[in-house]
Amino acid sequence: MASSKGYLDFILDQTAGLSGVTYRAMMGEYILYYRGKIVGGIYDDRLLVKPTAAANRLLPDAPRELPYPGAKEMLLVEEVDDREFLCELLCAIADELPDGKR
């Protein structure tokens, strides 16, 4: 099942407090970037994020799910209605990721 543009728009609205959240459509799903770094994605209308140390700390009980068969496990974000938490989460994840190639 592909993700809906409506769910993507909802997540982008929830993270509108952050400057620099972007996305790329890929095979019916959406990869999410913050500050040019891949922080997660929307898969089957679920927000999944990279399981960095900060993400694990902020989401200690989050289920680990596969975005698609053969992929690495990611953390399911169930607190999508909490704008402040989502912004904190994406910032913490991006802080831990290395800068991309330039």
Buried (B, 14 or more C-beta within 10 A) or exposed (E): EEBBEEBBEBBBEBBEEBEEBEBEEEEEBBBBBBBEBBBBBBBBBBBBBBBBEBBEEBBEEBEEBEBEEEEEEBBBBEBBEEBEBBBBBBBBBBEEBEEEEE
